[in-house]
Amino acid sequence: MAFLELHNIHKSYFLGKEEFPVLNGIDLDFELGEFVSILGESGGGKSTLMNIIGGLDRNFDGEVRADGQLLDHKKEKQLDDYRRGTIGYIYQSYNLISHLNIVDNVLVSLNMTNLNNRQKKERATDLLKQVGLGDQLKKHPNQLSGGQKQRVAIARALASNPRVIIADEPTGALDSKNTTEVLEILENIAAEGKLVITVTHSQDVANYGTRIVRLADGKIEDDTRLKPAFATTVEQPDIKPKVLSAGASYKNAFQHLSYNFWRNSLIMLGTAIGLFAVLLFSGIGNGVNAFIQDQINSMINPNSVTVMKNSTGKKMSNTAFQQQLAQSSSDPSKLFFTPQQVQRLEKVKGVDQVEPGYQLSSYTLSYKDKNQNSANIQTWTKAFASDTVKTGHAPKNDQILIDKSQAIALTSQKTYKQLLGKKVKVTIPWIDKNNHPVQASAELTVVGFANGGQAGAIAATNYSTMNHLLSAAKADTRANFISVNVKDANKVKSVATHIRGLKDNGKYNYGAITVGDILDTVNQYVSIASIVLAAIAGISLIVSALMIIVTMYMSVSERTKEIGILRALGERKKDIRRLFTAESVLIGLFSAALSLILAYAAMLGLNHVLYGIVKFNMVQITPGNVIFTVVAAIVISFIAALLPARKASRLNPIDALSAD
């Protein structure tokens, strides 16, 4: 029974509306063990017939049956399976993949089999040894002679153990010696029980086989048997076809990327610079946020809730409340608390201590003949962090804590510590109960220095001292803020929320600010600035994506013939798409790795320089930043490759194989 059957095959090409028939009703049967030569002149339809037999040409009329099964040439998946499991190709121009060595060229076919990696490597090596190339295994195609290249093509055709070998002018580019050797190899293949079909215009080559089919003007002119087909009793290796794995696609992509590494390195460098800029600005944003948090936490107790008067009586967001406070600064009388309101806060669940206090917007320090004008003096409460006092101790009655910078301004850099234990005059403008301005002043003993640094100067007295100072000036002595200390740090937000919801006579009179609120507000602005800077840097990523797109289109153009080869071997459109997206993703990953190296080098350098100024690491690249960078690189490179990969997968295999 025939293994391969062709029934009433018709094929025409069209130029506009004009039809040019190529095959006119071809009927042929082929058996396993035959070495059939299709003989004819150029233009007689030989190659078209081979493309139909090989499952590459889908646009024709007629039937093709393989091993009794009808091939539906409208079903691309069935043809992919057919080429992968049944057909092996040998070409006149060899059609080897230039960036792969000869072992890897054979492995391209073996990667679509059920063999494991060791078995694939062993079979590829054995086949190359069988065709006389055992000493050339590490060479690339451009390092071989024509005869050697054809032997590699034969080894690749045999690799997956196909039942049918199609050889299109296999000796057309060879000298007589190599021609004889190749024909002997093909005859041995047929003798092993395979069907060998060769296309040739040479009568001498045709005479080597078991049968000659003459094709002229698209018809069978003659079908002559020279000798019987070989027996098909030779045991075949147990090799089953399977679809190409994703790992094999990525390996091929990596091999091509490595082969053209230096050309692609410019693309990777450009992409890496964009990723580096985004990563660095994100790291700077993290560092600034951490620095601000460190500065605030060094001055403010995180268990503290600062309660200020909500002068509107309406419930509002924390941001709106802080804006209202800024607007109320011109009229301090709106911010006073009554003793009853202070006592009410003591009853809030979770509160450890309630301390009324004063925050005054401006004051003057005088020592001997020097004056220092400053903003914001307040009473000492538990709201201050434990390490606020850098030298000395917290203030008691008739004592004051001032900032190191103020002490230096009143004395000198070298002698400021001598101010400890000395009296300074404190002058504070305030208002009386009628909202008229008054001026309070007193001499207080300096008992400690704080270091507000970038956060600003810190000055504080205790509540009793400030109350006595204001009373002496007949100023209003009602507290204008309340410090609430919470027992459990995890309950600070919930206590603050509860306080904001308290009502007096139906009005919301309490606003609450925590360290977290301050940090959230500041970090929001820092984050916005970081995002804007990162977005500006991200423009370079768009340029990088365009570069990758251009590179991939160039790669498709350069690898057109390779695409045809892979499709002829049985790779699916999906595999071709994945080949190019894989290479682009690898470019993205290499770019991400390079950007990380650049970013960490910049981080170390900048932190080394800036630490001497602010005593803090101002660039902090987090694992989240690293993950974002890698993911962004993969996504950008994958998206950039989609259109070129789609174009590659839609190429006609026949046209691709004929590309120069």
Disulfide bonds with the S-S distance in Angstrom:
none
